[in-house]
């Protein structure tokens, strides 16, 4: 009897929407904080608030995982941490290569959050002879010529690009040719990849521009309690003035009274 294979392929068959996948790390971050405080259970409302979503959306997301919680009790924090970690593939080790060891590359290499989330920086790579041989986060910076051998020996499937935009596509092509199938791109450019390769783009300048837009809108908003400006009041002319105006109009029209003449009323300018 043939057994159904287990692992990422089986879990992927759930058909979890991309929007839900994007929120799973938010839930995991909130749950990890609760776990570190030894909180045993959490309600959907509390967890949704901590993750920055509404509780209905959270419950819908968790239904894709087959997790529905217990009425009156909530969700088991430790089990949800394991369940989401498993769904995201974080219960195994993921070796990662970082290409482009400038300021951003150095910062990412020193980021301690990678290891705690299942990612191991396997190698740091650069093509600049002035950078190759230096050390960052306890790892030597190796030359790009070693990329293929590193990917093969370390079984790397995830690459991080932190190069200038002009070099990003060439680096991307090298990564793909070496066997990397997932790329996190920090370079401010759009990468072209073949089918089967996933790219996630992080553009800090775009995020700042979006914040600038919202700040501009805030600065241009009027206070909610400010009264709208009133239109100038136009006063009705006194009776004698109205009569004189009507007489002048009749004279101008040859003494003929036009339709609606008696309804017209002179007004004084504001």
C-alpha positions in Angstrom: 0.0 0.0 0.0 1.4 3.4 -1.1 1.5 5.9 1.7 0.7 9.6 1.1 3.9 11.6 1.5 3.9 14.0 4.3 5.8 17.3 4.6 5.5 20.6 2.8 3.8 19.2 -0.3 0.9 17.8 1.8 0.4 21.1 3.7 0.6 23.1 0.5 -2.4 21.2 -0.7 -4.6 23.0 1.8 -4.8 25.9 -0.6 -4.1 28.6 1.9 -4.6 32.0 0.4 -1.6 34.2 -0.1 -3.1 37.0 2.1 -3.5 34.4 4.9 0.1 33.3 4.4 1.3 36.9 4.7 -0.5 37.2 8.1 0.8 34.0 9.6 4.2 35.5 10.6 2.3 38.3 12.4 0.4 35.8 14.4 3.5 33.8 15.1 5.3 36.9 16.4 2.5 37.8 18.7 2.2 34.2 19.9 5.9 33.9 20.5 5.7 37.0 22.7 2.9 35.4 24.7 4.8 32.2 25.0 7.9 34.0 26.4 5.6 35.4 29.1 4.3 31.9 29.8 0.7 32.8 28.8 -1.0 29.4 28.3 -4.1 30.5 26.2 -5.3 33.5 24.3 -8.7 34.6 22.9 -9.1 35.4 19.2 -9.8 39.0 20.2 -6.6 39.4 22.2 -4.5 37.7 19.6 -6.1 39.7 16.8 -5.3 43.0 18.6 -1.7 41.9 19.2 -1.3 41.0 15.5 -3.1 44.1 14.2 -6.0 42.4 12.5 -9.7 41.9 13.3 -10.8 38.8 15.1 -13.1 37.6 12.3 -10.2 37.6 9.9 -8.0 35.8 12.4 -10.6 33.0 12.9 -11.0 32.6 9.1 -7.2 32.4 8.7 -6.9 29.8 11.4 -9.7 27.7 9.9 -7.3 27.1 6.9 -4.9 25.5 9.4 -7.7 23.4 11.0 -7.4 25.3 14.2 -10.7 26.5 15.7 -9.8 27.0 19.4 -12.1 26.1 22.3 -15.1 28.2 23.2 -14.7 30.0 26.5 -11.0 29.1 26.6 -9.4 30.3 23.4 -6.4 29.0 21.6 -3.5 27.0 23.1 -0.5 29.3 22.7 2.2 26.6 22.5 0.3 24.5 20.0 -0.5 27.4 17.8 3.2 28.4 17.8 4.1 24.9 16.6 1.2 24.7 14.1 2.0 28.0 12.4 5.8 27.3 12.5 5.2 23.9 10.8 2.9 25.5 8.2 5.6 28.2 7.4 8.3 25.5 7.3 10.1 26.8 10.3 10.4 23.5 12.1 13.5 22.8 9.9 16.7 24.6 9.3 16.9 26.9 6.2 20.4 27.9 5.1 20.5 31.3 3.5 23.2 33.1 1.5 23.4 36.9 1.5 24.9 38.5 -1.6 26.2 42.1 -1.4 28.0 42.8 1.9 27.7 46.6 2.2 26.0 48.4 5.1 22.6 46.6 4.6 24.3 43.2 4.1 26.3 43.7 7.3 23.2 44.6 9.2 21.3 41.5 8.0 24.2 39.3 8.7 24.2 40.5 12.3 20.4 40.2 12.7 19.8 37.7 15.5 16.2 37.1 14.5 17.2 34.8 11.7 18.4 31.9 13.9 15.5 32.1 16.2 13.1 31.7 13.3 14.8 28.8 11.6 17.1 30.6 9.2 20.8 30.0 9.2 23.2 32.4 7.3 25.3 29.8 5.5 27.5 32.3 3.6 28.2 36.0 2.9 29.2 36.7 -0.7 30.5 39.7 -2.6 32.4 40.4 -5.8 34.4 43.4 -4.5 38.0 42.4 -3.8 38.1 45.1 -1.1 35.3 43.4 0.8 36.1 39.7 0.2 38.1 38.3 3.1 36.6 40.6 5.7 34.4 39.3 8.5 30.8 40.0 9.4 28.8 38.3 12.1 31.7 35.9 12.6 31.5 34.7 9.0 34.1 35.5 6.3 33.0 37.3 3.2 33.6 34.9 0.3 33.9 35.7 -3.4 30.9 35.3 -5.8 32.9 32.7 -7.7 32.2 30.3 -4.8 28.4 30.7 -5.1 27.7 27.5 -6.9 29.7 25.3 -4.7 28.2 26.9 -1.5 24.7 26.4 -2.8 25.3 22.8 -3.6 27.3 21.9 -0.4 25.0 23.8 2.0 21.8 22.9 0.1 20.8 26.5 -0.1 17.4 27.3 -1.5 17.0 30.9 -0.3 19.1 33.9 -1.4 19.1 37.4 -0.1 20.2 40.2 -2.5 21.5 43.4 -1.0 23.5 44.7 -4.0 23.2 48.0 -5.8 20.3 47.9 -8.3 22.6 47.7 -11.4 24.0 44.4 -10.2 20.9 42.8 -8.8 19.6 41.1 -11.9 23.0 39.5 -12.7 23.2 38.2 -9.1 19.7 36.9 -9.3 20.5 35.0 -12.5 23.6 33.5 -10.8 21.5 32.4 -7.8 18.8 30.8 -10.0 21.4 29.0 -12.1 23.0 27.7 -9.0 19.7 26.2 -7.8 18.3 28.8 -5.5 14.5 28.9 -5.8 13.5 31.7 -3.4 14.9 35.2 -3.4 14.5 38.1 -1.0 15.4 41.3 -2.9 16.4 44.5 -1.1 17.7 46.1 -4.3 15.4 48.9 -5.6 14.7 47.2 -8.9 12.3 44.6 -10.4 13.9 41.2 -11.0 12.9 38.8 -13.8 12.9 35.1 -12.8 11.7 31.9 -14.4 8.7 30.0 -13.3 9.2 28.1 -10.1 11.3 30.8 -8.5 9.6 33.0 -5.8 10.8 36.6 -5.3 9.8 38.9 -2.3 10.8 42.5 -2.7 11.6 44.8 0.2 12.0 48.5 -0.9 12.5 50.7 2.1 12.3 53.9 0.0 8.8 52.9 -1.2 7.7 52.3 2.4 9.0 55.8 3.3 7.2 57.4 0.4 3.9 55.8 1.5 4.5 57.2 5.0 5.2 60.6 3.5 1.9 60.5 1.7 0.0 59.8 4.9 1.9 62.5 6.7 1.0 65.0 4.0 -2.7 64.0 4.2 -2.6 64.5 8.0 -1.1 68.0 7.6 -3.7 69.0 5.1 -6.7 67.8 7.0 -8.9 70.4 8.7 -10.0 69.9 12.3 -13.2 67.9 12.5 -14.9 70.5 14.7 -14.1 73.5 12.5 -17.3 75.1 11.1 -17.6 75.5 7.4 -17.3 79.1 6.1 -20.7 80.7 5.7 -21.7 82.3 2.5 -22.1 86.1 2.5 -25.6 87.3 3.3 -27.3 89.2 0.5 -29.8 91.6 1.8 -33.1 92.4 0.1 -33.4 95.9 -1.2 -36.0 98.2 0.4 -39.4 98.5 -1.3 -38.8 101.9 -3.0 -35.5 100.7 -4.4 -37.2 97.6 -5.8 -39.9 99.7 -7.4 -37.3 102.0 -9.0 -35.3 99.1 -10.3 -38.4 97.6 -11.9 -39.3 101.0 -13.5 -35.8 101.2 -15.0 -36.1 97.7 -16.5 -39.5 98.5 -18.1 -38.0 101.6 -19.6 -35.0 99.6 -21.0 -37.4 97.1 -22.5 -39.6 99.8 -24.2 -42.2 99.8 -21.5 -43.0 96.0 -21.9 -43.1 93.9 -18.9 -41.4 90.6 -19.4 -42.7 87.3 -18.1 -41.8 87.0 -14.4 -41.1 90.6 -14.2 -43.2 91.1 -11.1 -41.4 88.2 -9.4 -37.9 89.7 -9.8 -36.5 91.5 -6.8 -33.4 93.7 -6.7 -30.7 92.8 -4.2 -28.0 94.8 -2.6 -24.5 93.6 -3.2 -22.9 92.0 -0.1 
